[in-house]
Amino acid sequence: MAAQPLRVIPLGGLGEIGKNMMLFEYGDDVIAIDCGLMFPSEDMLGVDLVIPDVSYLIEKRKSLRAIFITHGHEDHTGALPYILKQINVPVYCTPLAHGLISVKLKEARLLQSSDLREFRVGDVAEEGPFTVEPFQVAHSIPDSVGYAIRTPVGTCIHTGDFKLDHTPVMGQSTDLARLARLGEEGVLLLLGDSTYAEIPGYTPSEQIVGESILRLMSQAEGRVIVTTFASLIARVQQVFDAAERTGRRVFITGRSMIDNVHMALERGYLRAPEGMLVSVRELPGVPHEKLAIITTGSQGEPTSALTRMANQDHQHVKIVEGDTVILSASAVPGNEALVHRTVDNLFKLGANVLYNRIADVHVRGHAAQEELKIVQSLVRPKYFVPVHGEYRHMVLHAQLAESMDQGTESFILTDGDVLELTADSARYAERIEADYVYVDGIGVGDIDHVVLRDRKHLASDGMVVVILAMDKQTGRVAGRPEVVSRGFVDMDESDSLIERTRDEVLRALAGADHIVEWGAVHAQVKDSVAKFLYDETRRRPMVLPVAVEV
């Protein structure tokens, strides 16, 4: 009997930035690499987060053996609190990722019931037919790994997010020797990080940022406020180091930043001299020229600490002239407008704001073209799938891989595509359902495209509510209807339009002098009012007829 094929199925992260999750399926056994979230784009009105759709695993009763996490960033771990409620499986992660995930699961009251397992370079995990081994990579967060996954049809390598930084801040470089050994053994499939596949050359070292922060901090006459991702522990250490060398103390603000810094200090990932950290009680007594502040809010999130500072409603920090604000992160695609608004507000308050377009205060955590070529040449895979990137990034990465003349065949997948592999063949199979799952407040998955379409409709054209008084005994319309407009026209300015809309409703119901069926009335009123308002205004508000029995 022929061996079954290995099926590789992305549930997120291919054709987009974020919500990374990749399935490896053999028979009914499945493992997942990463389980991330994505920030909503501007057209996802009211949505807080987007997470992967795991309905395929649940409906097909596939046995998800374990989830393996490459590193602690939200776009690789953020969906765990939502997914583990649906499928509780072991989660393997490096020690720092373990700490960051623990903070999130504790918030969601899932820590006690979850099976989190620390997994280090040198360890091996066997889950069903899969043997999984982590290898070290350099990224913008310590304890980042890629995975070598041995399967019945051959070895697969998933790089995770990586770059080739030869002078990393926390001593973690990409293990090229391990990749070369795996390449010599023979690699069936390489899945490679494509985020910066369109950038030529090499990614600058993280050390550049440390030098910039030190220089800016030594030149600043007032406070230095640094904002970055709460999980960017290496960047926090660079701020600590610069503060120590310039004789400043450090105040931490923003709930996720406070939680992550305390966890990293406890576990030895951050080193701060005795007495460096400033408590809320001590803060008013520290001179501005002796203070650095680390805060959340690099993405302009409305409730974040930096945005509250920019709006002058932060509890402890008021921006004053002479403050230097360093945005040590790049805007996630879709967040640019929020970030620019925050930067503008900070400038208006007299702060000197520095961001990556005008200073070396951030470097990418992802490999550029020359680094991708080096990994490709060491691994020499039979098949290649670009991962983690928008469609253009993946196409460019595939072209780069094929330009190296190693006989590698590339496959470009998007979320829900299925790639079937045997030891000597690869082919596209069927597509599975891998839709967006929206998180809005405490609701998960209860918003769909129809709800978003209605929200867009309401946002662009407003609504008109037609209130009909229906006689309880006869079912006839009693009296003139009420018409209420929201976001469509100003009621005071448009009395005549409102009156004519009432007349239109009565005209539509002129023949209904017998007991009426509400469904028919609803459709009749909606259609005639919508047509009338379009003819009058060339706009299409949402029309909602409402019946009130009297």
C-alpha positions in Angstrom: 0.0 0.0 0.0 1.4 3.4 -1.0 2.3 5.8 1.7 -0.2 8.6 2.4 0.7 12.1 1.3 1.7 14.8 3.7 -0.7 17.7 3.5 0.5 21.3 4.2 -2.4 23.7 4.9 -2.0 27.4 5.8 -4.9 28.7 8.0 -3.3 32.2 8.1 -0.3 34.3 7.3 -0.1 33.6 3.5 -1.3 36.5 1.4 -1.5 38.8 4.5 0.6 40.0 7.4 -0.5 38.4 10.6 -2.6 35.5 12.0 0.2 33.0 11.1 -0.9 29.4 11.4 0.3 26.4 9.3 -1.0 22.9 9.5 1.0 19.7 8.7 -1.4 16.8 8.3 -0.6 13.1 7.8 -3.6 10.7 7.9 -5.8 12.1 10.7 -2.8 13.5 12.7 -2.1 17.2 12.6 0.4 19.6 14.1 0.3 23.4 13.8 3.1 25.9 13.6 2.1 29.1 15.3 -1.4 30.5 16.2 -1.4 34.2 15.7 -3.8 37.1 15.4 -4.0 40.0 12.8 -5.0 43.6 13.5 -8.1 44.6 11.5 -7.9 46.7 8.4 -9.7 50.0 8.2 -12.7 48.5 6.4 -13.3 45.9 9.2 -15.5 48.4 11.1 -15.7 47.8 14.9 -13.6 44.6 14.7 -10.9 44.3 17.5 -8.9 41.4 16.1 -8.9 38.7 13.4 -7.9 35.1 14.2 -7.5 31.9 12.1 -10.5 29.7 11.3 -10.0 26.2 12.8 -13.4 24.8 11.7 -11.6 22.4 9.3 -10.0 20.7 12.3 -13.2 20.6 14.3 -15.6 19.5 11.5 -13.3 16.8 10.1 -12.5 15.6 13.6 -8.8 15.7 12.8 -6.6 15.0 15.7 -4.6 18.2 16.4 -1.7 16.8 18.3 0.1 20.0 19.3 0.8 23.6 18.4 4.5 24.6 18.1 5.3 28.3 18.6 8.2 29.9 16.8 8.5 33.1 19.0 6.5 35.3 21.3 5.1 38.0 18.9 1.3 38.5 18.9 1.0 37.6 15.1 2.3 34.1 16.1 0.7 33.6 19.6 -2.2 36.1 19.9 -5.0 33.7 18.9 -4.1 31.0 21.5 -6.6 32.3 24.1 -9.4 31.9 21.6 -8.3 28.7 19.8 -7.4 26.8 23.1 -11.1 27.4 24.2 -12.1 25.4 21.1 -9.3 22.8 21.0 -7.2 22.2 24.1 -3.9 20.7 23.0 -0.3 20.9 24.2 1.5 24.1 23.2 5.3 23.8 22.8 7.2 27.1 23.1 10.6 28.5 24.0 11.0 29.9 27.6 10.4 33.6 26.7 7.4 32.8 24.5 6.2 30.6 27.4 6.3 33.6 29.7 4.6 35.9 27.2 1.9 33.4 26.5 1.4 32.7 30.2 0.6 36.4 30.7 -2.1 36.3 27.9 -3.6 33.0 29.1 -3.7 34.3 32.7 -5.7 37.3 31.5 -8.1 35.0 29.7 -8.3 32.7 32.8 -7.0 29.8 30.8 -3.6 29.3 32.3 -4.6 26.5 34.8 -6.4 24.4 32.1 -3.7 24.9 29.4 -0.8 22.5 28.7 2.1 24.8 28.0 5.4 23.0 27.5 8.9 24.7 27.5 10.8 23.6 24.5 14.4 24.6 23.9 17.0 24.2 21.1 18.4 20.6 21.5 15.0 19.2 22.6 13.0 16.9 20.3 9.2 16.3 20.5 7.4 13.4 19.0 3.7 14.0 18.3 2.0 11.2 16.2 4.0 10.6 13.0 5.9 13.9 13.4 9.3 14.5 15.1 9.8 18.2 15.7 13.2 19.8 16.5 13.7 23.6 17.1 16.8 25.4 15.7 17.9 28.9 16.8 17.2 32.0 14.6 17.8 35.7 15.0 14.7 37.9 15.1 13.7 41.0 17.0 12.7 39.0 20.1 15.0 36.6 22.0 14.2 32.8 22.0 13.1 32.7 18.4 13.3 29.4 16.6 12.5 27.7 13.3 11.5 24.0 13.2 12.8 20.9 11.4 9.8 18.6 11.1 10.5 15.0 10.2 7.6 13.3 8.6 7.0 9.8 7.0 7.6 11.4 3.5 10.6 13.6 4.3 12.0 16.5 6.3 10.3 19.9 6.2 11.9 23.1 7.5 9.8 26.1 8.7 12.1 29.1 9.3 9.6 31.1 11.4 10.4 34.9 11.3 14.2 35.3 11.0 17.1 37.4 9.8 20.9 36.9 9.7 22.1 39.3 12.4 25.8 38.6 13.2 25.8 41.1 16.1 22.5 40.4 17.9 21.6 42.3 21.1 20.9 39.2 23.1 23.4 36.8 21.5 21.0 34.9 19.4 22.1 34.4 15.8 20.6 32.1 13.1 22.1 28.6 13.3 23.4 28.4 9.7 25.5 25.3 10.6 22.4 23.4 11.6 20.6 24.4 8.4 23.6 23.3 6.4 23.6 19.9 8.1 19.8 19.5 7.5 20.4 20.4 3.8 23.1 17.7 3.5 20.7 15.1 5.0 18.1 16.2 2.3 15.1 18.5 2.8 11.8 17.8 1.1 10.1 21.2 1.7 11.3 24.6 2.9 8.8 27.2 4.2 10.6 30.5 4.3 9.7 33.9 5.8 8.8 36.3 2.9 8.0 39.5 4.8 10.9 41.5 3.3 11.5 39.5 0.1 11.2 42.7 -1.9 14.1 44.5 -0.1 17.5 44.0 -1.7 20.7 43.4 0.2 20.9 42.6 4.0 18.8 43.7 7.0 20.8 46.0 9.3 21.9 44.7 12.7 19.8 45.4 15.8 23.0 47.1 17.2 22.3 50.2 15.1 19.1 50.9 17.1 21.0 50.6 20.4 23.6 53.1 19.2 20.9 55.5 18.0 18.9 55.3 21.2 22.1 55.9 23.3 23.0 58.9 21.1 19.5 60.4 21.3 19.3 59.9 25.0 22.6 61.6 25.7 21.6 64.6 23.6 18.1 65.0 25.0 17.6 67.7 27.5 14.3 66.5 28.8 12.5 63.1 29.2 13.0 60.4 26.6 9.8 58.4 25.9 10.4 55.3 23.9 7.5 53.3 22.5 7.7 49.8 21.0 5.8 46.5 20.9 5.3 45.1 24.4 6.9 41.8 23.3 10.1 43.4 21.8 12.2 42.5 24.8 15.5 43.1 23.1 14.5 46.7 22.4 13.5 47.2 26.0 17.0 46.0 27.1 18.6 48.5 24.7 16.6 51.3 26.4 17.7 50.0 29.8 21.4 50.0 28.7 21.2 53.5 27.2 19.5 54.8 30.4 22.2 53.2 32.6 25.0 54.8 30.5 23.3 58.3 30.5 22.4 58.3 34.2 18.6 58.0 33.7 16.0 56.0 35.6 13.2 54.2 33.8 9.4 54.3 34.2 7.3 51.6 32.5 3.7 52.3 31.5 1.1 50.4 29.5 -0.5 47.3 31.0 1.0 44.8 28.5 4.4 46.4 28.7 4.4 46.3 32.6 3.3 42.6 32.6 5.9 41.6 30.0 8.8 43.5 31.5 8.2 42.1 35.0 8.0 38.6 33.5 11.2 39.1 31.5 13.0 40.5 34.6 11.9 37.5 36.7 13.1 35.0 34.1 16.4 36.7 33.5 15.7 37.9 29.9 16.0 41.6 31.0 18.8 43.0 33.2 18.2 46.3 35.0 20.5 47.7 37.7 19.2 47.9 41.3 17.1 51.1 41.7 16.7 51.9 38.0 13.0 51.3 37.7 10.8 54.2 39.0 7.5 53.5 40.7 4.4 55.6 40.2 4.9 57.1 43.7 8.5 58.2 42.9 7.7 59.5 39.4 6.9 63.2 40.3 10.3 63.5 42.2 12.5 62.4 39.2 13.9 65.4 37.2 13.0 65.2 33.5 16.6 65.1 32.4 17.1 62.0 34.5 14.1 60.0 33.3 13.4 57.6 30.4 9.9 56.2 29.9 9.0 53.0 28.0 5.5 52.7 26.8 3.0 50.8 24.6 1.3 52.5 21.7 3.7 52.2 18.8 0.6 51.5 16.5 -1.4 54.5 17.7 -4.0 52.2 19.4 -6.8 54.4 20.8 -6.5 53.1 24.4 -2.7 52.7 24.5 -0.5 54.7 26.9 1.2 56.8 24.2 -2.1 57.8 22.6 -3.4 58.8 26.0 -0.2 60.9 26.4 -0.8 62.5 23.0 -4.3 63.3 24.0 -3.2 64.7 27.4 -5.3 62.2 29.3 -2.6 59.8 30.7 -2.9 59.4 34.4 0.8 59.9 35.2 2.6 61.4 32.2 1.7 64.8 30.6 3.7 65.7 27.4 5.6 68.9 27.8 7.9 71.0 25.6 11.4 69.4 25.6 10.2 65.8 25.7 11.8 63.5 23.1 9.5 60.7 21.8 11.1 57.8 20.0 8.8 55.5 18.0 10.9 52.3 17.9 8.6 50.2 15.6 7.2 50.4 12.1 3.5 50.8 11.5 1.6 47.5 10.9 0.0 47.8 7.4 -3.4 49.5 7.9 -2.4 51.3 11.1 -0.5 54.2 9.4 -3.3 56.7 9.8 -3.5 56.1 13.5 0.3 56.3 14.0 0.5 59.6 12.0 -2.4 61.1 14.0 -0.5 60.3 17.3 2.8 61.7 15.9 1.0 64.9 14.8 -0.6 65.3 18.3 2.8 64.8 20.0 4.4 67.5 17.8 1.5 69.9 18.6 2.3 69.5 22.3 5.9 70.5 21.7 7.6 67.1 21.8 10.5 66.2 19.5 9.3 63.0 17.8 11.7 60.6 16.1 10.6 57.6 13.9 12.2 55.3 11.5 11.8 57.6 8.4 14.0 60.3 10.1 16.3 58.3 12.5 17.7 54.8 12.9 15.3 54.0 15.7 14.0 50.7 14.3 15.3 47.9 12.1 13.3 45.1 10.6 13.3 41.7 12.2 13.1 39.9 8.8 15.6 38.7 6.2 16.2 40.7 3.0 17.0 39.1 -0.4 20.7 38.2 0.2 19.9 36.5 3.5 17.0 34.6 1.9 19.4 33.4 -0.8 22.0 32.2 1.8 19.3 30.0 3.6 18.1 28.7 0.3 21.6 27.7 -0.8 22.3 25.9 2.5 19.0 24.0 2.7 18.7 23.1 -1.1 15.0 21.9 -0.7 13.2 19.9 -3.3 10.1 22.0 -2.9 9.7 25.6 -1.6 6.7 27.5 -0.2 7.0 31.2 0.7 5.2 32.0 3.9 4.4 35.1 6.1 3.7 37.9 3.6 1.3 39.6 1.2 0.9 38.0 -2.2 3.6 40.1 -3.9 6.1 39.2 -1.2 5.5 35.5 -1.7 5.7 35.7 -5.6 9.0 37.6 -5.3 10.4 35.1 -2.8 9.4 32.2 -5.1 11.2 33.9 -8.0 14.3 34.4 -5.9 14.3 30.7 -4.9 14.0 29.6 -8.5 16.6 32.0 -9.7 19.3 30.1 -7.8 19.2 27.1 -10.2 19.1 24.4 -7.5 16.2 22.5 -9.2 13.8 23.7 -6.5 10.1 23.8 -7.4 8.1 26.6 -5.8 4.4 26.6 -4.8 2.6 29.8 -3.9 -0.2 29.1 -1.4 -2.8 31.3 0.2 -4.9 30.6 3.3 -7.0 27.4 2.8 -4.9 26.0 -0.1 -3.8 22.4 0.4 -0.4 21.2 -0.9 0.0 17.4 -1.0 3.6 16.0 -0.9 5.1 12.5 -1.2 8.8 11.7 -1.2 9.0 12.5 -4.9 6.0 14.6 -5.9 4.0 17.7 -4.9 0.7 19.0 -6.1 -2.1 21.4 -5.3 -5.1 19.5 -3.8 -8.5 20.9 -2.9 -9.1 24.1 -0.9 -10.5 24.1 2.6 -12.5 26.7 4.5 -10.0 29.2 6.0 -12.1 32.4 6.4 -11.4 35.3 8.7 -12.8 34.9 12.3 -13.6 38.3 13.7 -13.3 39.1 17.4 -15.5 42.0 18.5 -15.7 42.7 22.2 -16.3 39.3 23.9 -17.9 37.9 20.7 -15.7 35.5 18.7 -17.0 34.5 15.2 -20.4 36.0 15.7 -19.6 38.8 13.1 -19.5 37.8 9.4 -19.3 39.5 6.1 -23.0 40.4 6.1 -22.6 42.3 9.4 -19.5 44.1 8.1 -21.3 44.9 4.9 -24.2 46.4 6.9 -21.7 48.4 9.0 -20.1 49.8 5.9 -23.5 50.6 4.5 -24.5 52.5 7.7 -21.1 54.2 7.8 -21.2 55.5 4.2 -24.9 56.3 3.7 -26.6 56.3 7.2 -30.1 54.9 7.9 -33.7 55.8 7.7 -36.2 54.2 10.1 -39.9 54.1 9.1 -42.1 53.6 12.1 -45.6 52.3 11.3 -48.4 52.2 13.8 -50.4 49.0 13.1 -54.0 48.6 14.4 -53.9 45.5 16.6 -57.5 44.5 15.7 -57.5 45.0 12.0 -53.8 45.0 11.1 -54.2 48.2 9.1 -51.8 51.1 9.3 -53.2 53.7 11.7 -52.2 57.4 11.1 -49.2 58.9 9.4 -45.9 57.0 9.7 -42.9 58.5 11.6 -39.6 58.8 9.7 -36.3 59.1 11.6 -32.9 59.6 9.9 -29.5 58.9 11.4 -26.3 59.7 9.4 -28.3 60.4 6.2 -29.7 63.9 6.3 -30.1 66.5 9.0 -33.7 66.2 10.3 -34.1 69.9 11.0 -32.7 70.9 7.5 -34.7 68.4 5.6 -38.3 68.7 6.8 -39.7 68.6 3.3 -37.8 65.5 2.4 -39.0 63.7 5.5 -42.6 64.8 4.8 -42.4 63.6 1.2 -40.9 60.3 2.5 -44.0 59.9 4.7 -46.3 60.5 1.7 -44.3 57.9 -0.2 -44.9 55.3 2.5 -48.6 56.0 2.5 -48.7 55.7 -1.3 -46.9 52.4 -1.1 -49.5 51.1 1.3 -52.5 52.7 -0.4 -54.1 49.4 -1.5 -53.6 47.6 1.9 -57.0 48.3 3.5 -57.5 44.7 4.6 -55.6 42.8 7.3 -51.9 42.8 6.2 -49.1 40.4 6.4 -46.2 42.3 8.0 -43.5 40.6 5.9 -45.2 41.9 2.7 -45.6 45.4 4.2 -42.0 45.4 5.3 -40.7 44.6 1.8 -43.1 47.0 0.1 -42.2 50.0 2.3 -38.4 49.2 2.2 -38.3 49.0 -1.6 -40.4 52.0 -2.4 -38.7 54.3 0.2 -35.2 53.1 -0.9 -36.1 53.9 -4.6 -37.7 57.3 -3.7 -34.7 58.4 -1.6 -32.2 57.4 -4.3 -34.2 59.3 -6.9 -34.2 62.4 -4.6 -30.6 62.3 -3.2 -28.6 59.7 -5.3 -27.7 58.1 -1.9 -28.7 54.7 -0.6 -29.3 54.7 3.1 -30.3 51.5 4.9 -34.1 51.6 5.2 -35.5 49.9 8.3 -39.4 49.6 8.5 -40.5 49.0 12.1 -44.1 48.1 13.1 -45.6 49.2 16.4 -49.0 47.7 17.4 -51.6 50.1 18.8 
